Amino acid sequence: MRKHEIQSQKLNEDFHKFSAKTLKFAGEYLSSIESYSVLPDTQPGELKARLPEELPEKGEDFNRLIDDTAEFIAPAMTHWNHPGFMAYFNSSASLPGIMGEILAAVFNNNAMVWKSGPGSTELEEVTLEWFRKLVRVSPQFRGFIYDTASVSVMHAFSAARENLNLGIREKGLFGRVLPKLKIYASEQAHSSIDKAALLLGTGLDGIQKIPVDENFAMIPEELEKKLSEDISNGVLPLAVVATIGTTGSTAIDPLPKIAEITNKYKVWLHVDAAHAGVVSMLPERKDLFTGHEAADSMVINPHKWMFVPLDLSVLFIKNPDVLKRAFSLVPEYLKTSADDTATNYMDYGIQLGRRFRSLKFWYVMRYFGREGLCDIIRGHLDIAHYFLEKLKTISGIEILAPLNFSTICFMHNPGISDQEELNRYNARLMDEINRDGRIFISHTKLNGKFTIRVVFSGINQTKNTADTALEIIAKTIKSL
């Protein structure tokens, strides 16, 4: 038997032998995750110094791989599944999502064209139709899975650019005269808008930030004023972005009014609901997307608040043909007899290879069901309200933004009048809170104020989590 044949046989034998050990480690890690500090007590380069510099000449026993993962890797991780992870927008992985991810790796399917992955292609179509109905998105839209919001936004803007019929697909951007393109978004819009502008050639100068009101939502009158002014000066608007749940404060832009303006000026309207969009599944929040029917595209990320392991972002688009027109490129070796009747996902994006992401999403939705998902998200909203009311009782706490979902924005003022000094104090306060190890929080700036953010959206978070956070915050304030 040849060496590679022996290796292949050994792989199959080892899979049965070590899969149980791997899953045992995974289960023990998840059940004991609170024994770790959410943020690792480590410095840049520390882990690299503990690991071998050279690849081993001969293969090592798999037991050592798991043992070294436990000894070296796990302690150096920031633990996103930890209930004390309250920073950014938490992306926590649930049991069905983890199992779906494992099986997706086992299948190792590349759904470039339908023929290369009939099962994964059609499961994605079914899963996204379930999701569309779950979050009350109009049947006018069709969904596509990408990895992150940045990539989803890039594809939405690419479709918007193709919709302008500037011949960019054929002739490119350079060596000819084109109108200046601009993207319009609020001052609080996510940086994925800026990344897309860099990639698509509008540049950062091609982003017009629109002022916000006292609740950090876009002011529609300011949008219309800028659109009208730019158009009269020869600017060609590429897209307007309305955000439902901004990253800094979870502000809600007035979508119906913005839609009226984009309709009037015939500008592509994109809705960024990456984090908060899932809340629309709750009957009591069914009006969250009021006016979205007028949009051309929208993004929701199930990996942010629907317990699907990273990464999975969904782009809904009203006219998928324009997306296909922007990206479809079929070499001879990928042409199939099913091209006219089946979906070939490579036609709808920059990627040729596509991971089987829909399996873990399908598992999550089936495992929890509509009722279970609603119960968990509603629970997070309740915990956030509970936390906010308790937080207000701490002397010197100032709430800096409305609680629209489950993100609380605040600062503490012990009596400092100078804003810069107060900002430095709150930065130190946040660092000291994180140093405790039981929770991890992050910050933004609102109206020039250093703003501490606490987010409740993790699968393992409870009121006890909120109580722990309150205890640490109060204790740290007292110590400072």
C-alpha positions in Angstrom: 0.0 0.0 0.0 1.3 3.4 -1.0 2.0 6.1 1.7 -0.9 8.3 0.6 -3.2 5.4 0.8 -2.1 4.5 4.3 -2.6 8.2 5.3 -6.1 8.2 3.9 -7.0 5.0 5.8 -5.5 6.5 9.0 -7.6 9.7 8.5 -10.8 7.7 8.5 -9.8 5.6 11.5 -8.7 8.7 13.4 -11.9 10.5 12.7 -13.9 7.9 14.7 -11.2 7.8 17.3 -10.8 11.5 18.0 -14.1 13.1 17.1 -15.4 12.1 20.5 -12.4 13.7 22.2 -12.9 16.9 20.2 -16.6 17.1 21.1 -15.8 16.3 24.7 -13.4 19.3 24.8 -15.9 21.5 23.2 -18.6 20.5 25.7 -16.3 21.0 28.7 -15.2 24.4 27.3 -18.8 25.7 26.9 -19.9 24.4 30.2 -17.0 25.9 32.1 -16.6 29.1 30.0 -17.2 31.3 33.0 -14.0 30.0 34.6 -12.1 32.1 31.9 -11.7 35.8 32.0 -13.7 37.2 29.1 -10.6 39.1 27.9 -7.4 37.1 28.1 -4.6 38.3 30.4 -2.0 38.4 27.7 0.2 40.8 25.7 0.8 41.0 22.0 3.3 38.3 20.9 3.0 36.3 24.1 1.2 33.3 22.5 3.5 33.3 19.5 6.5 33.0 21.9 5.0 29.9 23.5 4.4 28.1 20.2 7.0 26.2 18.1 8.6 28.3 15.3 8.9 25.4 12.9 6.4 23.0 11.4 6.9 19.4 12.8 8.7 17.1 10.3 6.4 14.2 11.1 2.7 14.3 11.9 1.8 14.5 15.6 -0.7 12.6 17.6 -4.1 14.2 17.6 -4.4 14.1 21.3 -1.5 16.6 21.5 -3.4 19.0 19.3 -6.4 19.0 21.6 -4.2 19.2 24.7 -2.3 22.2 23.3 -5.5 23.9 22.3 -6.7 23.6 25.9 -3.3 24.7 27.3 -2.2 27.5 24.9 -5.1 28.6 22.6 -8.2 28.7 24.9 -6.5 30.9 27.6 -5.4 33.4 24.8 -8.9 33.8 23.4 -11.4 36.6 23.9 -14.5 34.4 24.7 -17.4 35.6 22.6 -19.6 32.9 24.0 -19.0 34.0 27.6 -22.2 35.4 29.1 -20.1 38.4 30.3 -19.3 39.4 26.8 -21.2 42.6 26.5 -19.0 44.5 24.0 -19.6 45.5 20.3 -22.6 43.5 19.1 -22.2 40.0 20.6 -22.0 37.1 18.2 -22.7 34.0 20.3 -22.9 30.5 18.9 -25.7 28.1 20.0 -25.6 24.3 20.1 -27.5 23.7 16.8 -25.4 26.3 15.0 -22.2 24.7 16.2 -23.4 21.2 15.1 -24.4 22.6 11.7 -21.0 24.2 11.3 -19.3 20.8 12.0 -21.4 19.0 9.5 -20.9 21.7 6.9 -17.2 21.1 7.2 -17.8 17.4 6.9 -19.7 17.9 3.6 -17.1 20.5 2.5 -19.4 21.5 -0.3 -18.6 24.3 -2.7 -21.9 25.5 -4.2 -20.4 27.5 -7.1 -23.1 26.3 -9.4 -26.2 24.2 -8.7 -24.5 21.1 -10.1 -21.6 21.5 -7.7 -23.9 21.7 -4.7 -27.6 20.9 -5.3 -28.3 20.3 -1.7 -26.6 23.4 -0.3 -28.0 25.6 -3.1 -31.6 24.6 -2.5 -31.3 24.6 1.3 -30.0 28.2 1.1 -33.1 29.2 -0.9 -35.5 27.5 1.5 -33.7 28.8 4.6 -33.7 32.4 3.4 -37.4 32.2 2.5 -38.1 31.0 6.1 -35.9 33.9 7.4 -37.6 36.5 5.1 -41.0 35.5 6.5 -39.7 35.3 10.1 -38.4 38.9 10.1 -41.4 40.2 8.1 -39.5 41.3 5.0 -41.7 41.9 1.9 -41.9 39.0 -0.6 -40.6 41.5 -3.2 -37.1 40.7 -1.8 -34.9 37.7 -2.4 -32.1 36.8 0.0 -28.4 35.9 -0.5 -25.9 34.7 2.1 -22.5 36.3 2.4 -20.0 36.3 5.2 -20.2 39.7 6.9 -22.2 43.0 6.6 -19.2 44.7 4.9 -19.4 42.2 2.0 -23.2 42.4 1.9 -23.1 46.2 1.7 -20.4 46.0 -1.0 -22.7 43.8 -3.1 -25.7 46.0 -2.5 -23.7 49.1 -3.7 -22.3 47.2 -6.6 -25.9 46.4 -7.7 -26.8 50.1 -7.2 -23.8 51.2 -9.3 -24.8 48.7 -12.1 -28.3 50.0 -11.9 -27.0 53.4 -13.0 -26.0 52.0 -16.4 -22.6 53.7 -16.5 -21.0 50.8 -18.3 -18.6 50.2 -15.5 -18.7 46.4 -15.9 -17.5 46.6 -19.4 -15.4 49.8 -19.5 -14.2 50.2 -15.9 -13.7 53.4 -13.9 -10.5 54.8 -15.5 -9.5 56.5 -18.7 -12.9 58.1 -19.3 -15.0 60.8 -17.8 -17.6 59.7 -15.3 -19.9 61.7 -12.9 -18.9 61.9 -9.3 -20.8 59.2 -7.3 -21.9 59.7 -3.7 -23.2 57.6 -0.9 -25.4 59.2 1.8 -25.5 57.9 5.3 -26.0 59.3 8.8 -23.1 60.4 11.0 -23.7 57.3 13.0 -23.7 54.8 10.1 -21.4 51.7 10.3 -17.9 51.7 8.9 -18.9 49.0 6.4 -20.3 51.8 4.3 -16.8 53.4 4.2 -15.2 50.1 3.4 -17.6 49.6 0.5 -16.8 53.1 -0.8 -13.1 52.3 -0.7 -13.6 49.1 -2.7 -16.0 50.5 -5.3 -14.0 53.5 -6.2 -16.1 56.4 -4.8 -13.5 57.0 -2.1 -14.1 58.4 1.3 -14.7 61.7 -0.3 -17.7 60.1 -2.0 -19.5 59.5 1.4 -21.8 62.3 2.6 -22.4 62.1 6.3 -25.9 63.5 7.2 -26.4 65.2 10.6 -28.5 63.4 13.3 -31.0 64.6 15.8 -30.9 64.4 19.6 -31.6 60.7 19.4 -28.8 60.1 16.9 -31.2 59.4 14.0 -30.7 60.9 10.5 -32.5 64.2 9.9 -34.4 63.6 6.6 -34.5 67.4 5.8 -30.7 67.5 5.9 -30.6 64.5 3.6 -32.9 66.1 1.0 -31.0 69.4 1.3 -27.7 67.7 0.5 -29.1 65.5 -2.3 -30.7 68.5 -4.0 -27.5 70.5 -3.7 -25.3 67.7 -5.0 -27.5 66.9 -8.0 -27.6 70.5 -9.0 -23.8 70.4 -9.0 -23.6 67.4 -11.2 -23.1 64.7 -8.6 -24.8 61.3 -9.3 -26.1 59.8 -6.0 -25.2 56.1 -5.8 -27.2 55.1 -2.7 -28.8 56.4 0.5 -28.3 54.2 3.7 -31.0 54.2 6.4 -29.9 52.4 9.6 -32.2 50.5 11.9 -30.1 50.1 15.0 -26.8 52.1 14.6 -23.7 50.5 16.0 -22.9 53.3 18.5 -26.3 53.9 20.0 -28.8 51.6 18.1 -30.6 54.7 16.8 -33.4 54.2 14.3 -33.4 56.3 11.2 -36.9 57.5 10.1 -37.2 55.0 7.2 -40.6 56.1 5.8 -39.5 59.7 5.4 -36.1 58.7 4.0 -37.9 56.4 1.5 -40.1 59.3 0.3 -37.0 61.3 -0.4 -35.1 58.5 -2.3 -38.3 57.8 -4.3 -38.6 61.5 -5.2 -34.9 61.7 -6.4 -34.9 58.1 -7.7 -31.9 57.0 -5.6 -31.2 53.5 -4.5 -32.2 53.0 -0.8 -30.3 50.5 1.3 -31.4 49.6 4.8 -28.7 48.5 7.3 -30.4 46.4 10.0 -27.4 44.1 10.6 -27.8 43.9 14.4 -31.4 44.9 15.2 -33.2 43.5 12.2 -34.0 40.2 13.9 -36.1 42.1 16.5 -38.8 42.5 13.8 -39.8 38.9 14.4 -41.4 39.9 17.7 -45.2 40.7 17.2 -44.9 43.7 19.4 -42.0 45.1 17.2 -43.6 44.2 13.8 -43.6 47.8 12.7 -39.8 48.1 13.0 -39.4 47.9 9.2 -42.3 50.2 8.3 -41.5 51.6 4.9 -38.9 49.0 3.9 -41.0 48.0 0.9 -39.6 51.1 -0.8 -36.0 50.0 -0.3 -33.9 48.3 -2.9 -31.7 46.3 -0.5 -31.3 45.6 3.1 -28.9 43.6 5.4 -29.5 41.5 8.5 -26.8 39.5 10.2 -28.1 36.3 11.9 -24.6 35.8 13.4 -25.1 39.0 15.4 -28.3 38.3 17.4 -29.7 34.9 16.2 -27.1 32.6 17.7 -25.6 31.4 14.4 -21.8 31.0 14.5 -19.7 33.5 12.6 -20.0 34.2 9.8 -23.4 34.6 8.1 -24.8 37.8 6.7 -28.0 38.1 4.7 -28.5 40.6 1.9 -32.1 41.0 0.7 -32.4 42.7 -2.7 -35.5 43.7 -4.6 -34.1 43.2 -8.1 -31.7 40.2 -8.0 -31.3 40.5 -11.8 -29.3 43.7 -11.4 -27.0 42.0 -8.9 -26.5 39.1 -11.3 -25.8 41.6 -14.1 -23.1 43.1 -12.0 -21.3 39.8 -11.2 -22.3 37.0 -13.5 -19.2 35.6 -15.4 -19.5 32.0 -16.5 -16.3 30.3 -17.9 -16.8 27.4 -20.2 -15.8 24.8 -17.6 -18.6 25.9 -15.3 -21.4 25.9 -17.8 -24.1 23.3 -17.1 -27.3 22.0 -18.6 -29.2 23.3 -15.5 -28.1 26.9 -15.9 -31.5 28.1 -17.2 -33.6 26.5 -14.5 -31.4 26.4 -11.4 -29.7 29.0 -9.1 -26.0 29.3 -9.6 -24.9 31.4 -6.6 -21.5 32.3 -8.2 -23.6 34.6 -10.5 -24.6 36.8 -7.5 -21.3 37.8 -6.0 -17.6 38.2 -6.1 -16.9 34.7 -4.6 -16.6 31.7 -6.8 -16.2 29.3 -3.9 -19.1 29.4 -1.4 -19.1 27.7 2.0 -22.2 25.7 3.1 -23.3 28.4 5.5 -27.1 27.8 5.3 -26.9 24.4 7.1 -26.0 26.0 10.5 -28.7 28.6 9.9 -31.3 26.0 9.1 -30.3 24.0 12.2 -30.7 27.1 14.4 -34.2 28.0 13.1 -35.5 24.4 13.3 -34.0 23.8 16.8 -35.5 26.9 18.4 -38.5 27.5 16.1 -40.2 30.9 15.8 -41.4 30.8 19.4 -38.1 29.9 20.9 -36.2 32.6 19.0 -38.8 35.2 20.0 -38.6 34.2 23.6 -34.8 34.6 23.8 -34.7 37.9 22.0 -37.6 39.2 24.1 -35.7 38.1 27.1 -32.6 40.1 26.1 -34.8 43.2 25.7 -36.3 42.6 29.2 -32.8 42.2 30.7 -31.6 45.4 29.1 -34.6 47.4 30.6 -33.9 45.8 34.0 -30.2 46.7 33.8 -31.0 50.2 32.8 -33.3 50.9 35.7 -30.8 49.5 38.2 -27.9 51.4 36.6 -29.8 54.7 37.0 -29.7 54.2 40.8 -25.9 54.5 40.8 -25.0 58.1 41.7 -23.3 60.0 38.9 -24.6 57.8 36.1 -25.7 59.6 32.9 -27.7 57.8 30.2 -26.5 59.1 26.9 -28.9 57.5 24.4 -32.4 56.0 24.3 -32.8 52.3 24.9 -34.2 51.2 21.5 -33.2 47.5 21.8 -30.7 46.0 24.3 -27.7 48.3 24.1 -27.3 50.7 27.1 -25.1 53.8 26.5 -23.9 55.7 29.6 -21.1 57.5 31.3 -20.2 58.2 34.9 -19.6 61.7 36.2 -18.1 62.0 39.7 -18.2 65.8 39.4 -15.8 66.6 36.6 -16.7 69.7 34.6 -14.0 69.5 31.8 -15.2 67.2 29.0 -11.8 65.9 28.0 -10.9 65.1 31.6 -14.3 63.4 32.0 -13.6 61.4 28.8 -10.3 60.2 30.2 -11.9 59.2 33.5 -14.6 57.1 31.7 -12.0 55.4 29.5 -10.1 54.5 32.7 -13.4 53.4 34.3 -14.1 51.0 31.3 -10.6 49.6 31.4 -10.8 48.9 35.2 -14.2 47.2 34.7 -12.8 45.0 32.0 -9.8 44.2 34.2 -12.1 42.4 36.6 -12.3 39.6 34.0 -16.0 38.6 34.5 -17.4 41.0 31.9 -16.1 42.8 28.7 -17.6 46.1 27.6 -16.7 48.5 24.9 -17.3 52.2 24.0 -18.2 54.8 21.4 -18.3 58.5 21.3 -21.6 60.4 21.2 -21.6 64.2 21.0 -17.9 64.1 21.9 -18.6 62.2 25.1 -16.7 58.9 25.8 -19.7 56.5 26.0 -19.6 53.1 27.6 -21.8 50.5 25.9 -23.3 47.4 27.5 -25.0 45.0 25.1 -27.3 42.1 26.0 -27.7 39.7 23.1 -25.7 36.6 24.0 -27.3 33.2 24.1 -26.2 32.6 27.7 -27.1 35.9 29.3 -29.6 36.2 32.1 -30.6 38.7 34.8 -27.8 37.2 36.9 -25.5 38.4 34.2 -26.9 41.9 34.5 -26.6 41.8 38.3 -22.9 40.7 38.0 -22.3 43.6 35.6 -24.0 46.1 37.9 -22.0 44.9 40.9 -18.7 45.3 39.0 -19.6 48.7 37.7 -20.7 50.0 41.1 -17.6 48.5 42.8 -15.2 50.0 40.2 -16.8 53.4 40.4 -16.4 53.3 44.2 -12.7 52.3 43.9 -12.0 55.1 41.5 
